[in-house]
Amino acid sequence: MGAKTMLGVYWWVVVILMVQFSLGASLCGFEVQHQNKLYKFRLTSPLKNYPHGVLSEDGFYKISQNNSESGSETKIWFQLCEQMVFNHDPPKCISCQTCGGPLHCGLTCSALIVKNVAGYHICDTLGYATNSNVSLIDPKSPGKGVKLNMSASNADGDCSLSISVQCNANGVQAPTSMSKSGKCNYITTMMHPAGCPVVTHIGNNGFGWIGTLLILLVCIFASYLLIGMVYRFFVLGIHGKEVFPNLDMWLSIPRRFQTGLEYTSSRVVGAFYRIRYGSYTRV
């Protein structure tokens, strides 16, 4: 490899590393609220023993799978949340036009599939970081992890790669197999601590229908007092404490409450004695 070629490769690596920081944080942040809990996923945030989060420290993940019927081998290279970087074992393809070209194959996309057909390596792009979206693996159980889907358009049409990042706080289990859906849509699964959300308990900020009704009643009562006071002060010319509408009625409420309480207490006590002593008269 000549000096100009090596310089070109290093230049591509530097550019990609600069782009990674701007893409990773924005593309792989996801949060959802479920049953008074907020689940936050930050796939690229540093974790203990994993300073780059879910990102492969090699710059890529790789899956190889043989087709027993045709005898051909299929390989998928991918990186989550950003473009791939190859310091070793780069894909070797005939053209690779949609992902860096033959000299920089794999450096400008996030997922690449390579099929060995009759000894020739045919490459297709499966996804770009900018065409990625994150969702829950199971909407009913957010703690299971997230699913990252990336897509691209090539000669086969719209292709995609879906990676389920299952929560596993004990370590990493890299993807080892893949399945195919449709013409060029691939699915794989991995386990990683980055798939475990940060859970925050949040209170129920809503008042409910009872709280809303109480607020409505308070507002009606305050409007009644305000309108009544303005009318009595400016129209009727009443001043002092008499400006409050129906003042005598409001002042009598505590006395009425006390009377009602005493009446209710006497009825309860009387019922208690009737139940306990029946029709006998106390001496």
N, C-alpha and C positions, 0 to 999 in steps of 0.2 A: 504493500500500500504506500503510495507516494506521500510526500510531505503535504502537498496541497489537499489531498484527500483526507489525511489525518486532521489537518487544520479545519477543513469543512465539517468533519464529524464533531470535533470539539466545539465548534461554533454552534452547531445545532443543539448540542447538549446544554451549553450555557443558556441559550435562548429558551429552551424547554424548562430548565430549572427556574428561570425567572417567571415564566408563565404559571408554573405550578402553584406558587404561593397565592396568586390572584384567583386561581380557579378553585383550588381545593376547599377553602373555607366557605365560599359562597355556594358551591354545588352540592356539598355533602352535609349541610346543616339542615336538620329536620326536627320539628317538634309538633306534638299533637296533645290535645287535652282529652282525657277519658276518665269519667267518673271521679271528678274533683281531684284529678292528678294531672300534672303536666309532665309529659315524657319528652326529654330533649336528647337528640342524637347528634353527636359531633364526630363523624367518622374519621376525620383527619386530626383531631386534637391529640396531643401527646398523652400517653398512658404509661403506667409503670411497666417497664420492660419493652414498651412499644412506643418509642419517641415519635414515630410518624403515624401513629394511629393505625388505621386499617391498611395504609399504603404498604406495598411490598418494598422491603429495603433493597431488593435486587433491582427494583425499577419496573417489575412486571410479575404477573402470575402466569403459569403455563399449565395447560391441560393437554395430554396426549391420549388419543383413543383410537383403537383399531376397529375397523368394520370387518366383522368375521365373514360377512357375505361377499363383499367385493374385494376384500384383502387390502383395501387402501387405508391410509393413516390420516387422521385429522388432528390438527393441533390448533389450539386457541391461545393467543397471548392477550393479556389484558391487564390494565391497571385501573383501580377505582379512583374516581374523582379528578383524575388528571391524565395527561399524556404519558406514554411509556418512555422509559429510558433503558438503553441496552449497553451495559458495560461488558457483557458476555452473552454468548448463545443467541445472537440476533436471528430473526427469521430471514430465510433466503428464498426470495420469490423471483419469478420471471419479470414481472412489471411493478406491482405494488404502487400503482400510480396514485391511488386515493389515500395513501398513507406514507408519504415520504419519498416515494420513488425507489428504484433498485439500490441506490447507494445509501439511503437513509430509511430503509423499510421499517415501519413500525413506530417512527418517531413523531408522527403528526396525528396519530389517532389514539384511541383508548382501548380498542379491541380489534384484533385482527385474526382471521381464520386462514389456515394454510392447509390445503388439501394436496396430498401426493397422488397425482393421477398419471399413471404410466411413467413414473420416474420424474415427472415435472411438478414443481411446487406452484400451485395456483393460489393466489392470495386475494382475499376480499376483506374489506373493512366492515366490521360489525357495529362499531359505535364510536362516537366522539364524546369527549367530556362535556362539551357545550350542549350536547343533545341528551343529557342525562336527567333523570328524575328519580326521586326517592319516595317510597311509600312503605306502609307497614306490611310485614309478612302476614299477620293476622290482625285485622282491625279490632277484633274482640279481645285480643290479648297483646297489647303493644310491647310488653316486655320480652316477647320472643325475638324481636329484632326487626330489621328493615330489609327492603328489597330495592336494589339499584338497577334501573333499566337504562341502557344506552342504545342508540340507534344510528343508522346511517343508510344512505341510498347508494346502491351500486348496480352492476349489470343484472343482478338477480332480483332487483327491486328494493323494497324497504326491508332491511335486515336489522337484527337486534341481538343483544346479549343481556340476559337478566341474571343478576347475581344476588342470591339471598344471603345476607350476612346475619347469621343466627347468633344470639347472645350466648357466649360461653366465657364466664369470668375466669376459668381455669387455664386458658391458653388458646392457641391458634390451631385450627385444623384446616389446612389449605384445600382448595377444591381439587378433587381427583377424578371426577367424571362429569359428563355433560349429557343433556338430552336435547332432542331437536323437536321443534314445533313448527309446522309449516315448511316453507321452502328454505328459509335461512334465518330462523329465529331459534336461538340457543339458550339453554337454561342450565345454571349450575348453582351449587350451594357451598358455602364455607362457614366456618365458625370462628368467632373472634371476639375478644372483650370489647372492641369498639361497637359491636352490635348491641351492647347492653346500654340502656338509656339511663340518664340521670333523672330521677323521679322527684318531683317537688309536689308536696301536698298543698293544695289551694283550697280556701274556704269557698263556701257557696255564697257568691256575692249577690245573688238574686234575692229579692224579698219574698217571692212567692205571691200567690193570690191573696193570702190573708194580710201580708204586709202591705201589699198594694191597696187593699180595701181600707186598712187603717189610715194610710197616708191620705187617701181620697177623703175619708171622713174628717180628718184633721184639717185638710185644706178647705172643705166646705164650711166647717165650724169657724175657722179663722176669717173666711170671706163674709160669713154672716155677721160676726162681731164688727169687722171693719166697716162694712156697709151700714150697719145699724148705728154705729157711733158717729160716722160722718153725717148721716141723715139727721140724727137727733141734735148734733152740735150745730150744724150750719143751717138746717131748715127749721127745726123746732126751737133752736136757741137754748137748749138744755146744756148746763155745765156741771162740773164736778163729777162725783161718782155716779150720778144719775144718768150720765151720758151712755153708760152701758145698757144695751137693750135687755129688757126683762130681768133687771137686776134682782128684784125680789125673788123671782123663780130660781136664779142661780144661787142666791144666798140660802135658799131653803133646801137645796139639794143635800148638804151634809146632815141636816136634821131629818130629812126624809129617809136618807140612807140608814141612819141610826135606828129610826123607828122600824123600818123594814127588817133590819138585822135582828132587833129585839123580838119582833113578831115571829120571824122564822125560827129563832132559837127556842122560843116558848113552844112553838108547834112541834119541833123536833123532840124536845124534852118530854112533852106530853105524849107523843107517839111512843117514845122509848118506854115510859112507865106503863102505858097501856099494853104494850107487847110483853113486858116483863111480869107485871102483876095481874094482867087480865082484868076482870070486872070487880076484883076485890078492892075495897076502900081502905086506904092507908089510915092507921090510927096514930 
